[in-house]
């Protein structure tokens, strides 16, 4: 097995206020053992926030079906979990039988020969197939003709809006369920007279990448070398810079979440998982697509990621237990409403048959084929490095603390240096 570089081992994909709730305490303790003699599937996941309770309910319901291999649910803080898996895989001891990882990590794990393929086990589970899953989430697990992951969900960064403020400052903007940058600018011209902020500057990475893709930008052309110091990236960042300079966005230091809850913000870009945090709002709000450059639905991009089931290589996991793992995943495919209650969009398209799900705010992304097509996972092998740079420099770029040209040149150089040091290229 190729040795992971120290740089890669230190990367933590931080999902701010995300479904993973990485600032919460563990909902379960212990690493567990995956001895092949055990009739227990040790399942690691990063769901230590409120969604951890939803996952525990699902595991409990599955275990009530009396499967041959019951599931032991272990939720770990996201950063701790990713660090810990490096250690246990390298040692070969106490490797979990099943684990949830973010889609962006899978290519790196495969290149480092860390994952077991599902190929030998899927023949017994005919309903685990492409047509039964959301396409963007399904395709992530197919690498070089083998399937290394199976999707739990696809979670997206979209935009909340205050219905009263939209009616006052942007009437008609939501008629097509697309809010364009031009519509945001027009609303800003009216709203700032009343000291109402139009657009929140939130997590820069998905906000930037959505516009970057809409501009035709790609993180790589050949799968390895980064491409971020280009006209498409400049245009994406310049859009946000111009909105800030025009006083359409919140000021540096202002909390857009609080502005939204105080009814002083019209549009609030955030993840679908944020809905749980807004349900006590004292006004009516809705959920729509992320800001778009055009109202052409075929050009829409909504940044997305996916929680994926993987099996890390382990000499202790028998074929029988691996089949038990897939049996659990197949049950999840058929019983994913509880996960939708965690404000997620399950990857299993069977959820569309559920009337309760149809009423959920985030369901608009799956009910409409054009919306489904807008969900884009940036599965660049070195996405972790990109995330680290955007998280570190993004706000300073938008708020004018770093010149745009210099920032993009620095990001490009840093990415090139990190990738050059990554031992998976050896």
C-alpha positions as CSV (number, residue, x, y, z in Angstrom):
1,X,0.0,0.0,0.0
2,X,1.3,3.4,-0.9
3,X,2.2,5.6,2.0
4,X,0.0,8.6,2.4
5,X,1.9,11.9,2.6
6,X,1.9,13.8,5.9
7,X,0.2,16.7,4.1
8,X,-2.7,14.6,3.0
9,X,-3.0,13.0,6.4
10,X,-3.5,16.5,8.0
11,X,-6.3,17.6,5.7
12,X,-9.7,18.0,7.3
13,X,-12.6,18.9,5.0
14,X,-14.5,21.3,7.3
15,X,-18.2,21.5,6.6
16,X,-19.1,24.7,8.5
17,X,-22.3,24.2,10.4
18,X,-22.8,21.1,8.3
19,X,-24.6,17.9,8.7
20,X,-21.6,16.4,10.2
21,X,-21.8,18.5,13.3
22,X,-18.0,18.2,13.9
23,X,-18.1,20.4,16.9
24,X,-20.4,18.2,18.8
25,X,-19.5,15.4,21.2
26,X,-19.4,11.8,20.1
27,X,-22.7,10.0,20.2
28,X,-21.0,6.7,20.9
29,X,-17.5,5.8,22.1
30,X,-14.9,3.2,21.4
31,X,-13.3,2.1,18.1
32,X,-14.7,-1.4,18.0
33,X,-13.2,-4.5,16.5
34,X,-14.0,-6.0,13.2
35,X,-13.0,-9.6,13.8
36,X,-14.3,-11.9,11.2
37,X,-15.7,-14.2,14.0
38,X,-17.9,-11.4,15.3
39,X,-21.5,-11.1,14.1
40,X,-21.4,-7.4,14.5
41,X,-20.7,-4.8,11.8
42,X,-18.6,-1.9,13.2
43,X,-19.8,1.3,11.5
44,X,-17.9,4.6,11.7
45,X,-19.5,7.8,10.6
46,X,-19.0,11.6,11.3
47,X,-22.6,12.2,12.4
48,X,-22.1,13.7,15.8
49,X,-24.6,16.6,15.3
50,X,-28.4,16.3,15.4
51,X,-28.2,14.0,12.3
52,X,-26.4,11.4,14.5
53,X,-29.8,10.7,16.2
54,X,-31.4,10.1,12.8
55,X,-28.6,7.7,11.9
56,X,-28.9,5.9,15.2
57,X,-32.6,5.4,14.7
58,X,-32.0,3.9,11.3
59,X,-29.4,1.5,12.7
60,X,-31.8,0.5,15.5
61,X,-34.6,-0.1,13.0
62,X,-32.3,-2.2,10.9
63,X,-31.1,-4.3,13.8
64,X,-34.8,-5.0,14.7
65,X,-35.1,-6.9,11.4
66,X,-32.8,-9.5,13.1
67,X,-30.1,-9.6,10.4
68,X,-27.3,-12.1,10.7
69,X,-24.9,-9.3,11.2
70,X,-26.1,-6.5,13.4
71,X,-24.7,-3.0,13.1
72,X,-22.8,-1.1,15.9
73,X,-23.1,2.6,15.2
74,X,-20.1,4.7,16.2
75,X,-20.2,8.4,15.5
76,X,-16.8,10.2,15.7
77,X,-15.9,13.9,15.3
78,X,-15.1,14.4,11.6
79,X,-11.5,15.5,12.0
80,X,-10.8,12.7,14.6
81,X,-12.4,10.1,12.4
82,X,-10.3,10.9,9.3
83,X,-7.1,11.0,11.3
84,X,-8.0,7.7,13.1
85,X,-8.7,5.8,9.9
86,X,-5.2,6.5,8.7
87,X,-3.8,4.9,11.8
88,X,-5.9,1.8,11.9
89,X,-5.6,1.0,8.2
90,X,-1.8,1.4,8.4
91,X,-1.7,-0.9,11.5
92,X,-4.3,-3.3,10.2
93,X,-5.9,-3.4,13.6
94,X,-9.5,-2.5,14.5
95,X,-10.4,-1.4,11.0
96,X,-14.1,-0.6,10.9
97,X,-16.2,-2.9,8.7
98,X,-18.1,0.0,7.2
99,X,-17.4,3.8,7.2
100,X,-19.0,7.0,5.8
101,X,-16.6,9.3,4.0
102,X,-17.1,12.4,2.0
103,X,-17.2,11.9,-1.8
104,X,-14.2,14.2,-2.4
105,X,-11.9,11.8,-0.5
106,X,-12.6,8.6,-2.4
107,X,-10.2,9.0,-5.4
108,X,-7.3,9.7,-3.0
109,X,-8.1,6.6,-0.9
110,X,-8.4,4.4,-4.0
111,X,-5.0,5.7,-5.4
112,X,-3.5,4.8,-2.1
113,X,-4.9,1.3,-2.2
114,X,-6.9,1.7,0.9
115,X,-10.4,0.7,-0.2
116,X,-12.1,-2.7,-0.8
117,X,-14.2,-2.9,-4.0
118,X,-17.9,-3.8,-3.7
119,X,-17.7,-5.7,-7.1
120,X,-17.7,-9.2,-5.6
121,X,-20.8,-8.6,-3.5
122,X,-23.3,-6.6,-5.5
123,X,-24.6,-9.5,-7.6
124,X,-26.7,-10.6,-4.6
125,X,-28.3,-7.1,-4.4
126,X,-29.8,-6.4,-7.8
127,X,-31.6,-3.2,-6.7
128,X,-28.3,-1.5,-5.8
129,X,-27.8,-0.2,-9.3
130,X,-27.3,3.1,-11.1
131,X,-30.9,3.7,-12.1
132,X,-32.1,3.6,-8.5
133,X,-29.7,6.4,-7.3
134,X,-29.2,10.0,-7.9
135,X,-26.7,10.0,-10.8
136,X,-24.2,12.6,-9.4
137,X,-23.9,10.7,-6.2
138,X,-23.7,7.3,-7.8
139,X,-21.0,8.0,-10.3
140,X,-18.5,9.1,-7.6
141,X,-18.0,5.4,-6.5
142,X,-17.1,4.1,-10.0
143,X,-13.3,4.4,-10.5
144,X,-11.6,2.6,-13.3
145,X,-14.5,0.3,-13.8
146,X,-14.8,-0.9,-10.2
147,X,-17.2,0.3,-7.5
148,X,-15.5,1.6,-4.3
149,X,-18.4,3.4,-2.7
150,X,-22.2,3.5,-2.4
151,X,-24.0,6.7,-1.7
152,X,-26.1,7.6,1.3
153,X,-27.1,11.1,0.2
154,X,-26.3,14.2,-1.8
155,X,-26.2,17.4,0.2
156,X,-26.2,20.7,-1.5
157,X,-25.4,24.4,-0.8
158,X,-28.4,26.5,-1.9
159,X,-30.0,29.7,-0.7
160,X,-32.7,30.6,1.9
161,X,-34.8,33.7,1.4
162,X,-37.1,35.9,3.5
163,X,-40.5,35.8,1.7
164,X,-41.6,39.2,2.9
165,X,-38.4,40.9,2.0
166,X,-38.4,39.3,-1.4
167,X,-41.9,40.5,-2.1
168,X,-40.8,44.0,-1.1
169,X,-37.4,44.3,-2.7
170,X,-37.3,41.6,-5.4
171,X,-40.8,40.9,-6.5
172,X,-41.0,38.2,-9.2
173,X,-37.4,37.1,-8.6
174,X,-38.6,33.7,-7.3
175,X,-41.2,33.1,-10.1
176,X,-38.8,30.7,-11.8
177,X,-37.1,29.5,-8.6
178,X,-33.8,31.0,-9.8
179,X,-32.3,34.2,-8.4
180,X,-29.7,35.7,-10.7
181,X,-26.8,38.0,-9.8
182,X,-28.5,40.8,-11.7
183,X,-31.7,40.3,-9.6
184,X,-29.7,40.4,-6.4
185,X,-28.0,43.6,-7.5
186,X,-31.4,45.2,-8.4
187,X,-32.8,44.2,-5.0
188,X,-29.7,45.6,-3.3
189,X,-30.2,49.0,-4.8
190,X,-33.6,49.2,-3.2
191,X,-32.9,47.4,0.1
192,X,-29.9,49.4,1.3
193,X,-31.9,52.5,1.5
194,X,-33.8,50.8,4.3
195,X,-30.6,49.4,5.8
196,X,-31.6,45.9,4.7
197,X,-28.7,43.6,3.5
198,X,-29.5,41.7,0.3
199,X,-27.0,38.8,0.2
200,X,-25.0,37.0,2.9
201,X,-21.3,36.2,2.5
202,X,-21.3,32.7,3.9
203,X,-19.0,29.7,3.3
204,X,-16.8,30.8,0.4
205,X,-15.8,27.5,-1.0
206,X,-19.3,26.4,-2.3
207,X,-20.3,30.0,-3.2
208,X,-17.1,30.4,-5.3
209,X,-17.2,26.9,-6.8
210,X,-20.8,27.3,-7.9
211,X,-20.0,30.5,-9.9
212,X,-16.7,29.0,-11.1
213,X,-18.5,26.1,-12.7
214,X,-21.1,28.4,-14.1
215,X,-18.3,30.4,-15.7
216,X,-17.0,27.2,-17.3
217,X,-14.2,26.7,-14.8
218,X,-12.7,23.3,-13.9
219,X,-10.4,22.5,-11.0
220,X,-8.2,20.3,-13.3
221,X,-8.0,19.5,-17.0
222,X,-6.0,16.2,-16.6
223,X,-7.2,14.9,-13.2
224,X,-3.9,15.9,-11.5
225,X,-2.7,19.5,-12.2
226,X,-4.8,22.3,-10.6
227,X,-6.3,25.0,-12.7
228,X,-7.5,27.9,-10.6
229,X,-5.5,30.9,-11.6
230,X,-7.6,31.7,-14.6
231,X,-10.2,34.0,-16.1
232,X,-13.1,31.9,-14.8
233,X,-11.9,32.0,-11.2
234,X,-11.3,35.8,-11.5
235,X,-14.8,36.3,-12.8
236,X,-16.3,34.2,-10.0
237,X,-14.5,36.0,-7.2
238,X,-15.0,39.4,-8.9
239,X,-18.7,38.9,-8.8
240,X,-18.6,38.6,-5.1
241,X,-16.1,41.4,-4.7
242,X,-18.4,43.7,-6.8
243,X,-21.4,42.8,-4.7
244,X,-19.5,43.6,-1.5
245,X,-18.2,46.9,-2.8
246,X,-21.8,47.9,-3.9
247,X,-23.0,47.2,-0.3
248,X,-25.2,44.5,-1.5
249,X,-23.7,42.0,0.9
250,X,-23.1,42.1,4.7
251,X,-20.0,43.9,6.0
252,X,-16.8,42.1,7.1
253,X,-17.4,41.0,10.7
254,X,-21.2,40.9,10.4
255,X,-22.9,37.5,10.9
256,X,-25.2,36.7,8.0
257,X,-27.0,34.0,10.0
258,X,-28.0,36.5,12.7
259,X,-28.9,39.1,10.1
260,X,-31.2,36.6,8.5
261,X,-32.9,35.6,11.8
262,X,-33.3,39.3,12.6
263,X,-35.1,39.9,9.3
264,X,-32.4,42.2,8.0
265,X,-31.1,39.9,5.2
266,X,-33.0,38.9,2.1
267,X,-30.9,36.1,0.7
268,X,-28.9,33.7,2.8
269,X,-26.7,31.1,0.9
270,X,-26.4,28.0,3.0
271,X,-26.6,24.2,3.0
272,X,-29.8,22.3,3.0
273,X,-28.8,20.9,6.4
274,X,-29.1,24.4,7.9
275,X,-32.9,24.2,7.8
276,X,-32.9,22.7,11.3
277,X,-31.2,25.8,12.6
278,X,-33.8,28.1,11.1
279,X,-37.1,26.5,12.0
280,X,-37.6,28.8,15.0
281,X,-37.4,31.9,12.7
282,X,-40.2,34.4,13.4
283,X,-41.0,34.9,9.7
284,X,-41.7,32.8,6.6
285,X,-38.7,31.8,4.6
286,X,-38.1,29.6,1.6
287,X,-35.4,27.6,0.0
288,X,-34.1,28.0,-3.6
289,X,-31.1,27.5,-5.8
290,X,-27.8,29.1,-5.1
291,X,-27.2,32.5,-6.9
292,X,-27.0,32.0,-10.7
293,X,-25.5,34.0,-13.5
294,X,-28.5,33.3,-15.8
295,X,-32.1,32.1,-15.5
296,X,-31.4,29.3,-18.0
297,X,-32.0,26.1,-16.0
298,X,-29.7,24.1,-18.2
299,X,-26.8,26.3,-16.9
300,X,-27.6,26.0,-13.2
301,X,-25.0,24.8,-10.7
302,X,-25.6,24.0,-7.1
303,X,-22.4,22.9,-5.2
304,X,-22.9,19.5,-3.7
305,X,-21.2,16.7,-1.8
306,X,-22.1,13.2,-0.8
307,X,-21.7,10.9,2.2
308,X,-20.6,7.6,0.8
309,X,-20.4,4.1,2.3
310,X,-16.9,2.6,1.9
311,X,-15.0,-0.5,3.2
312,X,-11.4,0.1,4.1
313,X,-9.1,-2.9,3.5
314,X,-9.0,-5.3,6.4
315,X,-7.7,-8.8,6.7
316,X,-10.3,-9.5,9.4
317,X,-13.4,-8.8,7.4
318,X,-14.7,-12.0,6.0
319,X,-16.7,-12.2,2.7
320,X,-19.8,-13.2,4.7
321,X,-19.5,-10.0,6.8
322,X,-18.9,-7.9,3.7
323,X,-22.1,-9.3,2.3
324,X,-23.7,-8.3,5.6
325,X,-22.4,-4.8,5.1
326,X,-24.1,-4.6,1.7
327,X,-27.3,-6.0,3.1
328,X,-27.4,-3.0,5.5
329,X,-26.7,-0.5,2.7
330,X,-29.5,-2.1,0.7
331,X,-31.8,-1.7,3.6
332,X,-30.9,2.0,3.8
333,X,-31.6,2.3,0.1
334,X,-35.1,1.1,0.8
335,X,-35.7,3.0,4.1
336,X,-34.2,6.5,3.8
337,X,-37.0,8.7,5.1
338,X,-35.4,9.1,8.5
339,X,-32.3,10.4,6.8
340,X,-34.4,13.0,4.9
341,X,-35.7,14.1,8.3
342,X,-32.1,15.2,9.0
343,X,-32.6,17.8,6.3
344,X,-30.7,15.7,3.8
345,X,-31.5,14.5,0.3
346,X,-31.1,10.7,0.3
347,X,-29.3,9.4,-2.8
348,X,-31.8,6.6,-3.2
349,X,-34.5,7.7,-5.7
350,X,-37.1,5.6,-3.9
351,X,-37.5,8.5,-1.6
352,X,-39.4,10.3,-4.3
353,X,-42.2,7.8,-3.8
354,X,-42.7,9.1,-0.2
355,X,-45.4,11.7,0.3
356,X,-43.8,13.0,3.5
357,X,-40.5,13.6,1.7
358,X,-42.3,15.4,-1.1
359,X,-43.3,18.2,1.4
360,X,-39.8,18.7,2.7
361,X,-38.1,22.0,1.7
362,X,-35.0,20.3,0.2
363,X,-37.0,17.9,-2.0
364,X,-37.2,20.4,-4.8
365,X,-33.6,19.5,-5.7
366,X,-34.6,15.8,-6.5
367,X,-38.2,16.2,-7.7
368,X,-37.2,18.1,-10.8
369,X,-34.8,16.5,-13.3
370,X,-33.3,19.9,-14.2
371,X,-32.6,20.5,-10.6
372,X,-31.0,17.1,-10.2
373,X,-28.8,18.0,-13.2
374,X,-27.7,21.1,-11.4
375,X,-26.1,19.3,-8.4
376,X,-22.4,19.1,-9.0
377,X,-19.9,17.3,-6.8
378,X,-16.3,18.6,-7.3
379,X,-14.6,15.2,-7.1
380,X,-11.1,16.5,-8.0
381,X,-8.6,14.1,-6.5
382,X,-6.9,17.0,-4.6
383,X,-10.2,18.8,-3.6
384,X,-9.0,18.7,0.0
385,X,-6.1,21.0,-0.9
386,X,-8.4,23.3,-2.8
387,X,-10.8,23.4,0.1
388,X,-8.0,24.3,2.5
389,X,-6.9,27.3,0.4
390,X,-10.4,28.6,-0.3
391,X,-11.3,28.4,3.4
392,X,-8.1,30.2,4.4
393,X,-8.1,33.0,1.8
394,X,-11.7,33.3,0.4
395,X,-13.2,35.8,2.8
396,X,-10.0,38.0,2.6
397,X,-10.4,38.0,-1.2
398,X,-14.0,39.1,-1.1
399,X,-13.5,41.7,1.5
400,X,-10.6,43.2,-0.3
401,X,-7.8,42.3,2.1
402,X,-5.9,40.4,-0.6
403,X,-5.6,41.6,-4.2
404,X,-7.4,39.0,-6.4
405,X,-4.6,38.4,-8.9
406,X,-2.1,37.9,-6.1
407,X,-4.4,35.6,-4.2
408,X,-5.2,33.3,-7.1
409,X,-1.5,33.1,-8.1
410,X,-0.6,32.2,-4.5
411,X,-3.4,29.6,-4.3
412,X,-2.2,28.0,-7.6
413,X,1.4,27.9,-6.4
414,X,0.5,26.4,-3.1
415,X,-1.7,23.7,-4.7
416,X,1.1,22.8,-7.1
417,X,3.6,22.5,-4.3
418,X,1.3,20.4,-2.2
419,X,0.4,18.1,-5.0
420,X,4.1,17.7,-6.0
421,X,4.9,16.5,-2.5
422,X,2.0,14.0,-2.4
423,X,3.5,10.5,-2.5
424,X,0.5,9.2,-4.5
425,X,2.2,10.6,-7.6
426,X,5.3,8.5,-7.1
